[in-house]
Amino acid sequence: MSARLARNIAGIAVVLLMGIAGAYVETRPIPVSQMDTVTYNETRFVALKRALPTHGVVGYISDLDLSNDEGTAAWYLAQYSLAPLQVYFLPNRTPGTTSPIFDVAVGNFQNSNLAAALAARNGFVVERDFGAGAMLLSRVKQP
Amino acid sequence: MIPIALYEVCLPLPIGFLLVRALAPRIGMVLAACLGLGIGIGAVSCAYFISLFTGLPSVVLESALVLGILLFMWRAAPQSPQRVAAKPFTRLELGLGLAFVVFLGCGIRGWMLQWRVAPHGFWDAWAIWNLRARFLTTDYWRDGLSPVLYWSHPDYPLLLSGFVARMWRFTGGWDPGVSAVTSFLFTFGTVCLLVASLTLLKSRAYGFAAGIILLGTPYFITYGTAQLADIPLSFFILSTLALLALQDRFGPESSGLAVLAGLTAALAAWTKNEGLMLVAAVVLVRAIVLFRAGGKRMVIGQGRFFVLGMAPVLLLIAFFKHFAPPNPHIGTQSAATLLAMVTDKSRYAEVNQAFVKHFFSFGNLSVGVFLILAVWLACAGLDVKKNRAAAHTALGTLAAMLAGYYVVYLISPFGVAWLVATSLDRVLLQLWPAVIFTAFLCARVPVEAWPEPGPSPAARPDDAEAAPSLPATTATLS
């Protein structure tokens, strides 16, 4: 066997081994939950979406902290579910800017017991609770 | 109603295929279909964006495009290329072909398994690409580019979101299956494009082997289900380099291939901002390669066709960028801040370390796939005699893009560690199919080392010589 042929065979062996290793990794069974996070959130927000304006900007209040992925994902998923409405995180976190005034806000709570207090801190009251932490909040009417 | 809906949904495929056949009738049906898939998706995405602005139904624009292409084909009336009988498969080609089919099946199976876990795609799919697509299906599509959604990168170009929005509008609703199918088409379209282009440029055996290496990269399949723009971008980078290599192979009269290469480069820029890096890199490198080959005359002679292909889509991108918010990497920092970053040695150290680490671990196998490819190349040996210009173009473009990415990491306003952790593997993924293509383009064809059955194997021409498989007499491309 010539050296060239041996190298060719080695090259083909490298290709096939990589194919086999890749196929092994790719086709390993993966546990699938009954409902993925996105679909679950879409379901949570269906009823709330009907009670909101069809477009424009509304506030967003949550007990989940934006400093971790869980809180950020909850905000982005609410936005994804409620599009083409835009949801604006309250309180405003951008330095040097002020929040627009919203009459309506979306409440997205992991612990629903915190909803009333957090809403009040931002000048809102819970108008309707749609369950699973999804709530419609409205601005407190000034006397 | 069903035939009309079917016509609307399927229109991208004939648009892309006809455009490729009109401009490059010599490249064969399989490669034309692969290229046509991405080009068709890109074309209808552009048409959809224009339709949002003008109010014209996109299907009217797209139908006009089909008629225009058909008219061009009829006016050009190329001689139908002489058919050359396909060479029979050699034992090596047959074996690798069968292995490729098996691994393709495994890749599709792996794709299905991973898609079931995340039918809406990965984080960026629902936070950026599909979110934007949802806005683009409504009358309030401009709100999707609003600064309120700053975190969803409203400056990102719209090929993927625009195409998904178009399909959602025609199919009704926001079915996640639409964006998943789009992801699937780009993933396996990239594999087929790699196989078909290398089959034409080198040999069937090398086409199949390259396809197996790409399919054997678990990271590629995983991100094939992600519904992000990285795989579509990798498709257009590969298309551009493959088309330029084919142009070099078929000769300067094949200007249609240069037009298509320009178009795919611009579609890369319409896919992701990184695509603009491809445009800059390939224009620069190609100009140098052409200048070295034939001076200024060749740069102008061939470069104009490339520019012609790029121009319409680049104009559209310029129009989009005119009102989209600025990119946080480059549009928001002062010159002093940038200067401080490029003179900060610790940032260089951090970026260097990240590049080295990801280079050795990329691919989600125990061994980095770049290393595996390097071992394969060492086994095969180098031979760029027949593809010198194409190899220089591909290598130079990839090197320039990597250098560009390096600079972006260096001057990013975000922390280097965070940015690298969340993006460097995806950036390498964008280049990976083109890297495989370039390695195989530069490799020595093994065929003469393989004894074949049948009469007089020595009489069979070398695969690389016969690769174009179409006669040079049909110069219908100019």
Interface residues (C-beta under 8 A of the other chain):
Chain A: S2 R4 L5 R7 N8 A10 G11 I12 V14 V15 L16 M18 G19 I20 A21 G22 A23 V25 E26 T27 R28 P29 I30 V32 D36 V38 T39 T54 H55 G56 V57 A73 Y76 L77 Q79 Y80 A83 P84 Q86 Y88
Chain B: L92 L96 A99 F103 C106 G107 R109 G110 W111 L113 Q114 R116 V117 A118 P119 H120 W123 W126 A127 N130 L131 R134 F135 T138 Y140 W141 D143 G144 S146 V148 L149 W151 S152 P176 A209 I212 I213 L215 G216 T217 P218 I221 T222 N364 L365 S366 V369 I372 V375 W376 C379 A380 G381 P446 A449 W450
